[in-house]
Amino acid sequence: MFVKILKGKIHRATVTDAKLHYPGSIAIDSALMEAAGILPYEAVLIADLNNGNRVETYVVPAEANSGEIVILGAAAKLVNPKDLVIILRFCYCTTEEAIKCKPKIIVLDENNKIKSTV
C-alpha cells in the first residue's frame, strides 16, 4: 500500500506577480526550489494564506536568488501578488518509507529569502 506524504515545503512565500495569460504553472526562484527539493515541472499544491484558496499546478524555475514567486495561468484568478502562500510537494511511498521520510521545509522572510529550515 502507498501513502501520500509531505516531501517538501516552502512556507510563507510572498507572491511577487501573477500573470493570467500564460499556460498554467507557478514560477519559483530555482534556489528556493533546490532548498525545498522541488524539481522543475513537478506538481505542487499552493495554499493561499490570505484567502484560503488551494491550487494544484506544476513548477517552472525562475532565476536563482531572484526571490520570484509568480503565479501563472488560471491560478492568477485565485492567488494575487503580495499574498502569502505555502507551496507543498508530496510523494507516494510505502508505509515503511514514509516512517523514515524527513521533508525538506524552508521558511521564508518577507523578501522570499530563507529565514530558517525545519
Secondary structure, 3 states (H helix, E strand, C coil): CEEEEEEEEEEEEECCEEECCCCCEEEEEHHHHHHHCCCCCCEEEEEECCCCCEEEEEEEEECCCCCCEEEEHHHHHCCCCCCEEEEEEEEEEEHHHHHHCCCEEEEECCCCCEEEEC
